[in-house]
Structures are given as C-alpha cells and as structure tokens.
Amino acid sequence: MYYALLSGGSGKRLWPLSNDARPKQYVKLVNQETNSMERCSMLQRVWAQLLDAKIANNTIITAGEAQAELIQSQVPGAQMAAEPAGRDTFGAVLLSCAYLHSCMGASKEDYVAVMPIDPYTERAYFEAVKGLEKVMKDSGADAGLMGAVPSYPATKYGYILPGEQKEGYFWIQSFIEKPEERQAEELLGQGALWNCGVFCLRIGDMLERAKVYGVPEDYEGLYAAYEKLPRISFDYEVLEKSEKLAAVEFQGYWKDLGTWDAMAEQMSMDTFGKVILDDTCRNTQVINELAMPVVTVGTRNLVVVAAQDGILVADKNETGRVKELTAGLQTRPMFEERRWGTLETLDDTETAQISTLTRKIRIYDGMTSSYHYHKDRDEIWTVLKGTGELILEGNKIALSQGKAVCIRKNQRHAVKAFKDFEYIEIHVGTSVGNDDIHRITFEWDEIERSSIL
C-alpha cells in the first residue's frame, strides 16, 4: 500500500507564527514523540513516526510547489507531488494518485491511504492506517476511513456515526460536521467517532475521475491541466456521493493541532522564548519568537504569541476565530524558512518612486543560494558574522564580518556559507522581495564551471 500526506494550505489558524511562506505544519513548536523537550515541526514529527512504522519509503507529501524547499530542508529526500495551484483536497488526492502511478510505479490496483499532515498522535495510529488495505479488500467499499474514540464532546471536530458492525470494520451510517455541544454529547452516546480525515481508496478508482473533467491521468499531464479541476473537497466530491463506506476505530491518542488552544495543550512547558510568566498567571501559554522579552501578569486562560508577523493575545475558547479575523491582513511574511536558511524582514518601505526592503539572512553551514539575478533592484550586502563566498558575474569574492558588497541589476550571483554566516541585505528598486528573482540554477558545481560564468 502507498501513503500520501496532504500538506497544502497556509495554516493561518496559527497566525502570527504561521504565514504563506511558513505554514503551520512547518513551524517547529511540537514535541518529538521520543523526547518531549526536543522541538520539531508537525511534518517532522509525523515523518519520524512514518519511519518508525516502516512506511516512509512508500509515502509522498502533496503540497504547493512553493513549499518544496521547506519540505526538503525538514525531511530531506522525501518524495513530493507538487501542486501548481490550490484546488482543495479533491485535486490534491487526484494529483497524489497520478504521482504514485506515474513516478513511483504504483499500479491502478494498489491502494493509497491519504492522511492530513497535522495529527498529534502516536505510532499505533499509523498501524491502524496500515490496516485499511485489508478493510478495503474484505469489504469491497468505495473508500475506507478511520475514526478516533472521543475523549470529550468536542465541537471543533467532525464525527462518523457507525452503522452495521462487521469483523474488523463497520459500515458508515452518516457524517456530522462540527456539532453544537449538546448534539456532540448525544453523538458520544450513539458511539460516534471523531473523523480523523484519513481515507483509503484504490488508485485506479481515483484516476478514473480524471476523465470526468477531461484532464490527463498521468502526473505531468495533470500538473499542466491542474487549473481545469474544480475547487472542491474530496469529502463533497467523493465521499458524499459514495454508497459503500467502511471505517475502522482507533482507540489511541489523537488530536488535530489546528488551533492555538490545541497547540497549547500539548506544549511540555508553558513558555517558549524570552518570557517571564508570573506566578499569578493561570492556564496561560506564551510563545515568543522575538528578541525582546514578553512579560505576563495575572492572566487567565490565555494564549499569547509574539512573532515577526504580529502579536496575538487570545482567550483559549476563542482561538478558532484567528483565521477569520486575520483573513484581511495582506502583509509580506516577516519570517521565512528555506532549505538553505532563514530570512527575517526588518523594514519594508514602499513609495511611488522607489521601494526598499531590509532583511537579515542566515545561511546554514555549507548551504548555497541559487544562481540568479534581479531585473528591477540593486542589493547592498553587509556581513554581520561568519564566512562565506559570493560568485558575482564570474568573480569569487570572499565574505567575512564587516565586508560590504553592492550587486547591481541583472548581475548574476550566488552565495555559499562556510560557517555561521549572517548578513544584512538591502533591496533598492521598483520591485523588491521574492517577486524579482530570476533563477538560473541551484547547482553550485554548475555555478563554478566556466561555461556558466
């Protein structure tokens, strides 16, 4: 069997820590399963569990192509099905099946288990997912799902209402989406399960659906025609139209880390970063990514998050509204993580005549940027610390603390870090930021060859 991790979306429910350049599933705030004091991202935690369950080699990550660098930096070598645009979960599942069939040698008779990227769970969860293949074969169902045994009447999760019980699985009677508390209590009395968002299906069955929309079923062809697909969820397009849906029960620990209150509950410590949490505070968690300290006194039932993109102070019962309240914020991401390092925006000034952008950039030891140029801006670099090397129009320039260099429009350049390399980069021009990057190659060996220079 094959597995697909859906890692699309920006995860804005965890604003201000997450943004378009660093969605929630890549924020390093959760605990490793084997070490509660070691921080990692949701992706890294799940990937470690997949490795432990010995299914990582048959797993792909499906995400927007803009996330490719971030994924490779966190789980090097992982197979990725890149989405050229957002088309909700139906398109993501179809693309996943196309990738498995075209690029990983899966047959149309093979099964794929599709999973969300952000469950906070245990190894037994993945053992239960592996069992879905047998359920599909035994039941002949259109799709196989998994539901977790509820620990309380949650109103933020969808529910699966079981129907007829069979040996090793049950038929699904109906789905209930995010009920009110009273209805949730009634559902628990009826044996309903939390919907984990996991489903298993035959790869060929999914690829057949490409014909309905007149798109190719191979990965490259589907990628090119991806925007022809509707923006619709897999639940609405497939599950609600299916007559035979089977499911299994998962009895272990499971939580969806989709909101700040859920994230706060799993933190091993109440604070992260430079924080003074006074003894008068109760049920309060504070996460601080800024260099300046955060001090809290006399707070109750709060989550406080300070990051480059903004500051959030929220009652835990209201954190589900964060995405809605921040939907209208159209600002440049102030912190970005790449495969080679990090970028922190210090100043962003725009006028009718000229724009300037000031960033602090860290490149990990031994890592390199792409070989690229800018059409609409000049750049001024000042090295803060460490050592590195700049290739500028064929010339190698040694970089060390205090060194400054000016890169003009259309000059081809790339940088490699040797040790502890950080610098300030100032953009001056009519277009700044990531919009004016024209890449030639990522391969340092190619950059150094005289044919490129």
N, C-alpha and C positions, 0 to 999 in steps of 0.2 A: 504494500500500500504506500501511497505518497501522501505528503502533507503540505499544506500551504498556510503560511501566516499572513493574514491581511494586516498591513501596516500603513494604510492610507490615512488621509485626514491630517489636520493640523493640531488636533488635540487642544483646542483653545479653552477647554474646561479647566485647564491647569495654568491659565494666564495668571501672573505675568512671567512664570518660569518657562512656559512653552510659547512658541510662535511659529510662523510659517517656515522659518529656517531651522527651528529645533522643536519639532512636535513632541507631545508629552511622552511618547513611547521611547524617546531617546534621552530624556532628562535623567541624569544619574542621581536618583534620590531614593530608590527602593533598596532593600537589603538582599544580599545574596542568600540563597536558601541554606547554604552550609556555613555562613558567617554573618550573623546579624549586625556586625559592626562594619562590614565592608559594603560600600555603596556601589550601585550599578544602575543601569537603565532597565526599563521593563523588557526591552528587546534582549539585553544581555542576560537577564535572569531566566527568561523563557528559553533562550538558546542553550544555556548551560543545562537546563532541565531536559531539553531535547537530546543533547549529547549524552546525558546520563541514561536516558531511556533508549539510546542507540537508534534514534530515528532521524538525527540531524542530516545525515547524508542523503536522505530521501525527502528533504524539506526545502521548499523555496519560500522566499519572502516577496510578497507582492506589494509594491509601493510606488509612489510617484517617482519619476526618474530624477527629480531634483534631490531626492533623499539618498541616491546611490552612494555618494561619497561618505555620508554619515553612517550608512549601514556597513560599508566596508571597513570603516575605522573602528566600529564597535564589534563586529563579528566578521573578521577577515576570512575571505574565501567562501562566504555564503552565496548560494545561487539566488539571483534576484530576477523576478519578472517585472520589468519597468512599465508603469502606466504613463503614456504621453499626456494624459489629461484625466481629470476626475470624472468617473462615470458611476459612482456609488458601488455597492457591493456586487450587483449582478455582473457588471462589466469586469470587476476585479476577479470574480470567480471564473468567468469565461476565459479571461486572459491567462489566469493561472493554469487552467486545464490545457490551453493551447501551448503554453510554455513547457509543461510537463510532457506533452505528446511530441512536440517538435524538437525540444532541446535536451530532454532528459531520457528519451527513449521509452516513455510510458505508453502502453497500448491503450486502446479505447475500452478494453475490458477491465483495466485496472481501476482501482478506487482511489479517491483522494479525500482526505479529511481536511476541511477548511476550519481554521481557528483564528480568533481575534488575537492581537498581539499583547493585550493588556490584562490578562487574568493574573491575580496574585494567588497562587495555588501551590500544590505540592506534586511530587513525582507521580503519585497514584492517579492523578488527573490524566496524565499522558498514557498511562497504562490503560485507562478506561477508553481513551480516544482510539488506541490501537485495536480495542475490541469491537469498534464499529464496523470493521470489514466483515467480521463473522455475522454480525446482526444483519447487514445488507444481504449477505448470501443466504442466510437462514430465512429471512422474512420476505425477500423479493420486493422490499419497499422502494419507493421512488427516492427517498433520502432517509438517512439515519441521523438522529440528533442526540444531544446529551443534556440532561438537566441535573442541577445540584440540589441536594436536600436543603431546604431553607433552615436557617437558624433563628430567623425572626420574620415578621410580616413586612418585608421591605416594599416600599412604594416606588423605588427607582429601578427595579428590575422587571423584565417581562417574565411570564410564567408559562409553563407547559402543564396542561391538565391531562393526566393519564386516562386512557381508555382500557380496552381489554388487555389483560396481562398474559404474556407468553413466557416460555422458558428462556431467560436471558435478556428479554426486552419487553416493551409494551407498545401498543398502538396509541398514537396521539389522538386525543379527542378534540382538543382545541388549544388555541394560544390566547393569552390575555396580556395586554401591554400595560405596564406600569399602573396598577390599580390604586384606588384610594385605600387608606389603611384598613377600613372596615372590610372591604372586599378582599384585601390581602389576607386578613385573618380567616375569612371564610375559605379561601383557596387552600390555606395550610390545612384546614380541617378536611378538605377533599383530597389531600395527598398531592397537591400540585408542587412542581419543582421550579426552581429558578432556571430560566433559559440561559445556558452558557454561551449561546451564539456559535456553537460548534455543529457542523453538519458534514455528513459523508455522502458521496454520490459516485456513480460510475462516470469516468472521464468522458466516454463516448456519448453518454446521455446529454452531458452539458454541451459538448461540441456540436451536437445536432441542432442546438438552439441558434447557432451562428447563421444557419440557413434562413431562419425566420426574419432576420434583419439584413440579409443579403451581404454578409461580411465573410471573409475567409476564416477557416478554422485553424490555419497554421499561425504560429506566433508572429512572424514578421508581417504577414498579410493583415492579421487582425490589428496589430500595432498601428499600421499605416491607415487602417479604416476605423480606428477606435472611436472617433467622434460621431460615427453613424449610430452607435449604440445609445439607447435611452438612458437618462439619469434615473435609475430606479434601483431599489434594493433587491437583493436576492430573495428576501422574505416575501415581498409583494409579487415579484415576477415568477418565482418558482414554488416556494413552499405553500403559499396560499392557494395555488392552483393544483396542488398535488392531492391525490385521493388516498395514497398509502404512505403514511409517515410513521416510522418506528423511532423509538428512543430508548436510551439506557439511563440508569440512575447512577449519579456519582455521589458518594456519601462522605467524601473528604472535604477539606477546607478549600473554599473558593470565594474570591471577591473580585469585583470589577473595579479597578482603580481609575474610574472615570471622573471623579470629583475630588475636591480638596479634603472633604471630611473623610472619605475613604482612604486617601493617601495618608492623612494624619494618623489614622487608626493603626496603620502598620509600621509607623516610624518607631525605631528602637529607642530613640531619645526625643525629647520634646523640642530640642533646638538644633539648628544646623547653621553653621557660620558664626559670625560675630554677633552674639545675642546675650543680653542679660535678662533672664526670666525671673522676676521677683517671686518670693515665696507666697505673696498674696494672690498670684495668678492660679486659676483653676481650669483644668481641661483646655489648656491653650498650647498650641504648637506654633513655633516661629521658625521660618526658613529665610535665611538672609544670604544672598549671593553678592552683596555689595561690600565694598571695602570699609564703609562706615558702619558703626555699631547700631543695633536696634535694641531699645530698652522697653520692656513691657511691665506695667504695674497694675495690679488689681483687675485683670481681665478675666472674663468668664466665657467659656465655650467658643473660643475664637481660633481662627487660623489667620496668621499674619505672614505674608510672603513679600519680600523685598528683592527685586531683581532689576536688571538694566532696563527692562521694558516698562516697569511701573511698580506700584505698591498696592497690595490687596490686603484689606482688613475685613474679614467676613465672619459672621455668625455661622457655625458649622451647619446649622439647619438650612441655611440659605445658599450654600456653595454651589448648588445645582444651577443657579442663575448666572454664574460667572460668564459662561459663553454668550448668553443672551445679552448681558449688559455690556460686554466688550466687543460685540459684533461690529459696531460702527467705528471702532478705532482703526484708522488706516495710517499706521506709522511704520517706519522702517524697523526691522528687527534690530535691537541694540546689541544682541549677543548671538553669535553663530558658531556652530561647531562643524568642522570639516574633517576629512580623512587625515589631513596634514597638520591640523592645529585649530586655533580658535581666533575669532575676530570680535573685538569689543568696540562699539561705536562710542566715541567720546563727544563728538559735536557734529551736527548736521545742519548746515545753514544754506538756505536757498533764496536767491533773489532773481529778479527778471533778467539780469545781465550775466550773472555767474553763480555757480554753486560750489560749496566747499564741504568736504567730509573728512573728519579726522578719526582714525581708527588706531587701536592698539592691537597688534598682531603677534601671536605666538606661534612658532612653527616647531613641531616636535623634532627631537634629535634625529638626524638622518632623513627627514622627510623633505619633499620638494613641492614647489608650486607647479602649475602648468607653465608652458612656454606660450606667452600671449602678448597682446598689445591692446592699447586703448585709442579709439579714434577721437574722442571728444574731451580728453582731460590730460593734464600733466600730473605727475605724482612726485612728492618730496618725501624721502625716507630718512629717518634718524634712528640709528640703532641704540636701543636702551641697554641691552646686555647680551652677552653670549657672542658666538662667532658663526659666520655663515659665508656664503659665496653667491654673488649676483652675476649672471650672464646677461650682458646688455649689448645687443647688436654685435654678438661675436666676441666681445671683450669680457674677460673674467675679472671681477672686482672683489677683493677680499673685504668682508664686512666684520666689524668689531665695535665694541662700545664707543659711542661718540661719533662714529662715522656717519656722514650725511651724503646723500646722492639724489640727483634730480633725473627723473625719467620723463622724457617729452612724449607728446602724442605720436602714435604709430611706431614707437621704438619697441622692438621685440625684446622680452626679458623674462627671466625666471630666477627663482632663488632657492637655494638649498641650505638647510640648517645643519650646523655641525654640533653645537652644544648650547643649551639654554638660550635659544635665540628669540629675542623680542625686539620689535621696532615700532615706531610711530609712523603711520602712513597718512599723508595729507593729499586729498584729491582736490584739484582746482580745474574747473571747466564747465561746460554746458551740460554734461551728463556725468554723474558720479555713482559710485556703488557698483553693484553686480551687473547692471544693465549694459555697461560699456566694457565688457570683457570678451575679447575675440581670441579663442584658444587655438593653438597650432598643434601641440602635443603635450602629453603628460609624461612621456618617457625621457628621463634625464640623459640616458645614453644617446638618444636621438638628438637632444639639445646640444650635447657636447660635440657631436660629429660635425665636421666642417661643411658637409652638404646642407645641413640645416642652418648653420650660422652664416 
